[in-house]
Amino acid sequence: MKIRSTTMKNFIAVILAFVALVATAQTRSPLAFPMPPKYSPPQVIPPGPYPPSPPPEFNVTVILQGDSQGANFAPYLEQLRQTIDKNWNKLIPDVARQPLKEPLKERGTTSIQFAFLPDGKIAGLKIVSASGDVWLDKAAWEGITTSNPFPELPFNFHGPNIELLGTFHYNPPKQGEVRR
């Protein structure tokens, strides 16, 4: 019984201390226990007209390097450009696709020189100018390699291979735009 009476005494002492604390708190000045500020609902920002974030821009150019030997490469180059562009757009990293905010979405230009044989298989690739971002460069590289093999070269071209320069632009600046 002694344990129970000690436990009961402790319990009563805690209750009395709590009651005393509550009574003291009610008589203290407001500075002792500052009340939280009155609840104010969050501000609602009214809708628009805000300038829309421009969509990301990506484009690729393909230029013939060397002698065309009289063959008309214009339609062939456009077909290559479209194929590479389609494959490259699937590989563009998210850092280049982000909405235009601070910091600005990733920008850069990658130039890759590549050659392929008359049957359309790639004979070699070389980065001529890197963008400064390995992921942008990798996407451009794979945009070309995933397009392999290319269509056969035009029938009236009789050279051993053809060399091209592919330039991949990620979010190029607008005319007059200055990047901070």
C-alpha positions as CSV (number, residue, x, y, z in Angstrom):
1,M,0.0,0.0,0.0
2,K,2.9,2.3,0.6
3,I,3.7,2.3,-3.2
4,R,0.2,3.3,-4.1
5,S,0.0,6.1,-1.6
6,T,3.4,7.5,-2.9
7,T,2.2,7.3,-6.5
8,M,-1.0,8.9,-5.5
9,K,0.8,11.7,-3.7
10,N,3.0,12.3,-6.8
11,F,-0.1,12.4,-9.0
12,I,-1.9,14.9,-6.8
13,A,1.3,17.0,-6.7
14,V,1.5,17.1,-10.5
15,I,-2.2,18.1,-10.7
16,L,-1.8,20.9,-8.2
17,A,1.3,22.2,-10.0
18,F,-0.6,22.2,-13.3
19,V,-3.5,24.1,-11.7
20,A,-1.2,26.6,-10.2
21,L,0.6,27.1,-13.5
22,V,-2.7,27.7,-15.3
23,A,-3.9,30.2,-12.7
24,T,-0.6,32.1,-12.8
25,A,-0.6,32.2,-16.6
26,Q,-4.0,33.8,-16.6
27,T,-2.8,36.6,-14.3
28,R,0.4,37.4,-16.1
29,S,0.9,40.3,-18.5
30,P,0.5,39.8,-22.2
31,L,4.2,40.2,-22.8
32,A,5.0,37.1,-20.7
33,F,3.0,34.8,-23.0
34,P,2.5,36.6,-26.3
35,M,-0.5,35.4,-28.2
36,P,0.0,34.3,-31.8
37,P,-1.1,36.9,-34.4
38,K,-4.6,36.8,-35.6
39,Y,-5.1,34.3,-38.4
40,S,-5.2,36.0,-41.8
41,P,-6.0,33.9,-44.9
42,P,-3.2,33.6,-47.5
43,Q,-3.3,36.2,-50.2
44,V,-4.8,35.1,-53.4
45,I,-3.0,36.4,-56.5
46,P,-5.6,37.3,-59.1
47,P,-5.3,35.6,-62.4
48,G,-3.3,37.1,-65.3
49,P,-2.6,38.9,-67.7
50,Y,0.9,37.6,-67.1
51,P,3.3,37.1,-70.0
52,P,3.3,33.4,-70.9
53,S,6.6,31.6,-70.6
54,P,7.9,31.0,-74.1
55,P,8.1,27.4,-75.1
56,P,11.6,25.9,-75.4
57,E,13.1,26.1,-78.8
58,F,15.3,23.5,-80.4
59,N,16.5,23.3,-83.9
60,V,19.1,21.5,-85.9
61,T,20.8,22.3,-89.2
62,V,22.6,19.9,-91.4
63,I,25.2,21.3,-93.9
64,L,27.0,19.3,-96.6
65,Q,30.8,19.7,-96.3
66,G,32.9,18.9,-99.3
67,D,32.2,18.2,-102.9
68,S,28.7,17.1,-103.9
69,Q,30.0,15.9,-107.3
70,G,27.1,17.5,-109.0
71,A,24.4,15.5,-107.0
72,N,21.4,17.5,-105.7
73,F,21.6,17.0,-102.0
74,A,18.9,19.5,-101.0
75,P,16.0,17.1,-100.6
76,Y,18.3,14.4,-99.1
77,L,19.7,16.9,-96.5
78,E,16.2,17.9,-95.5
79,Q,15.2,14.3,-95.0
80,L,18.3,13.7,-92.9
81,R,17.6,16.9,-90.9
82,Q,14.0,15.8,-90.2
83,T,15.1,12.3,-89.1
84,I,17.8,13.6,-86.8
85,D,15.5,16.3,-85.4
86,K,12.8,13.8,-84.6
87,N,15.2,11.5,-82.8
88,W,17.1,14.3,-81.1
89,N,13.9,15.9,-79.7
90,K,13.1,12.7,-77.8
91,L,16.5,12.9,-76.1
92,I,16.7,16.6,-75.1
93,P,17.3,16.7,-71.3
94,D,14.7,18.2,-68.9
95,V,17.1,21.1,-68.0
96,A,16.6,22.5,-71.5
97,R,12.8,22.0,-71.4
98,Q,12.1,23.8,-68.1
99,P,9.8,26.9,-68.2
100,L,11.6,30.2,-68.5
101,K,12.3,31.1,-64.9
102,E,15.3,32.2,-62.9
103,P,17.8,30.6,-63.6
104,L,17.1,30.5,-67.3
105,K,16.6,27.2,-68.9
106,E,19.7,25.6,-70.3
107,R,21.0,27.0,-73.5
108,G,23.8,25.9,-75.8
109,T,24.9,24.9,-79.3
110,T,26.6,21.7,-80.2
111,S,28.2,21.1,-83.6
112,I,29.0,17.6,-84.7
113,Q,30.8,16.6,-87.8
114,F,29.9,13.2,-89.1
115,A,30.5,11.1,-92.2
116,F,28.7,8.1,-93.6
117,L,29.1,5.7,-96.4
118,P,27.1,5.4,-99.6
119,D,24.9,2.7,-98.0
120,G,23.9,5.2,-95.2
121,K,26.0,3.7,-92.3
122,I,27.9,6.1,-90.1
123,A,31.6,6.1,-90.7
124,G,32.6,8.5,-87.9
125,L,31.5,11.3,-85.6
126,K,33.4,14.2,-84.0
127,I,32.2,17.0,-81.7
128,V,33.5,20.2,-83.3
129,S,32.0,22.6,-80.8
130,A,30.6,21.6,-77.4
131,S,27.7,23.4,-75.7
132,G,29.4,23.4,-72.3
133,D,26.8,20.9,-70.9
134,V,27.6,17.3,-71.3
135,W,23.9,16.3,-71.4
136,L,23.1,18.6,-74.3
137,D,26.1,17.3,-76.2
138,K,25.1,13.7,-75.4
139,A,21.6,14.3,-76.7
140,A,22.9,15.8,-80.0
141,W,25.4,12.9,-80.4
142,E,22.6,10.3,-79.8
143,G,20.3,12.2,-82.1
144,I,22.7,11.3,-84.9
145,T,23.6,7.8,-83.8
146,T,19.9,6.7,-83.3
147,S,19.2,7.8,-86.9
148,N,21.8,5.3,-88.1
149,P,21.6,3.9,-90.8
150,F,20.7,6.9,-92.9
151,P,19.1,6.4,-96.3
152,E,21.5,5.6,-99.1
153,L,23.2,8.5,-100.8
154,P,21.7,10.0,-104.0
155,F,22.4,7.6,-106.9
156,N,24.4,10.2,-108.9
157,F,27.0,10.7,-106.0
158,H,30.0,8.4,-106.6
159,G,32.3,9.4,-103.7
160,P,33.5,7.1,-101.0
161,N,31.6,8.9,-98.3
162,I,29.9,12.2,-97.5
163,E,30.7,14.6,-94.6
164,L,28.1,16.7,-92.9
165,L,28.0,19.2,-90.1
166,G,25.1,19.0,-87.7
167,T,24.5,22.0,-85.5
168,F,22.1,21.6,-82.6
169,H,20.6,24.8,-81.0
170,Y,19.1,24.6,-77.5
171,N,16.9,27.7,-76.7
172,P,18.8,30.2,-78.8
173,P,18.6,33.8,-77.6
174,K,16.1,36.0,-79.4
175,Q,17.4,38.9,-81.5
176,G,18.5,41.7,-79.1
177,E,18.0,39.4,-76.0
178,V,20.8,39.6,-73.3
179,R,21.2,36.7,-71.0
180,R,22.0,37.6,-67.4
